[in-house]
């Protein structure tokens, strides 16, 4: 009888462990497809292999997708990159426009070799123009200083004329350090190596 009970309890324990493991695996998987940033949830809706041999993951707000987005988080891996994080950021920043009224920001963490930078672009979409504010964080892919991984937050500020252009530029300048610090303190999410497109053209 004791042996039977011991066997039964052991079997129940194994079954419990397997079910808990499956539950945790399912939840980690679902959590890995979402990011929380500035008290908002961003969901992985696009993922693709890139020329560098790594992957690009794009996280969008709930009702947004590839076109017409207002905020976007992009995670990328560059496993074959020979650049240091600093050199990678220098290359990115040299290609960005110099605009009066906005100062680019670059901060290097000498302990971790991580580099965080803020810059902005100017674009046009449908019937409006916009500033695209970006914060990019770059780090080595692993402890051997081989390859790179990045996370980039982008936010659009729309304007239609000279007056709203100045208003949006001022708004962007007022909030830029808030978003910069959020990305600076952010752990670069683990890259998801799969093909995904959550919308149809």
C-alpha positions, 0 to 999 in steps of 0.5 A: 500500500505504501509503495502504491501511494509513493508511486501515485504521488511520484506520478502526480508530481511528474504530471504536475511538473510537466503541466507547470513547465508547459504553462510557463513555456507558453507564457514565456513565449507569449510574453516574448512577443510583447514589450512594455514601454512607457506603460504601453504594450507593444506587440511583435508584428513583423520579423525578418532576416536581414543582410547582416545575417541577423534578424529584425523584430518590429513591435507595434502598438495594438492597433498599428502596423507597418504603415501609419504607425505613431510609435515603434520599437525595433530590435535587431541582431548583427552577429557578424558585425565587426564594429564596436558599439561606438563605431556603429553609432558614429556611422548612424549619426553621421548620416543624420541631418543637422537641424537647428533647434535639436541637439543629438545626444550620445552617451557611452557606458564605459563599464558595459560598452553600451552606447545610447544615442538620440537623433531625429529624421524628417519624413512625409506621409499622406497629407502631413509631414513629421519629425521622427524622434529616435533613441538607439541603444547598441551593445555587444551581442555577447561577452566576447565582444562579437557581433552587435544587438540593438533596440531602437524606439521611434516616435512620430510628431506630425505637422502640417504648416510652419506653426505646427512644425515649431510646436511639434519641434518644441514638444519633441525637445521637451520629452526627448530626455524622458524617452532617452532615459527609458531606452538607456535603462532598458535591457535589449530584448532577446531577438526572435529568429523567425519570419513574421508579418501580421498584416496583409498589404 
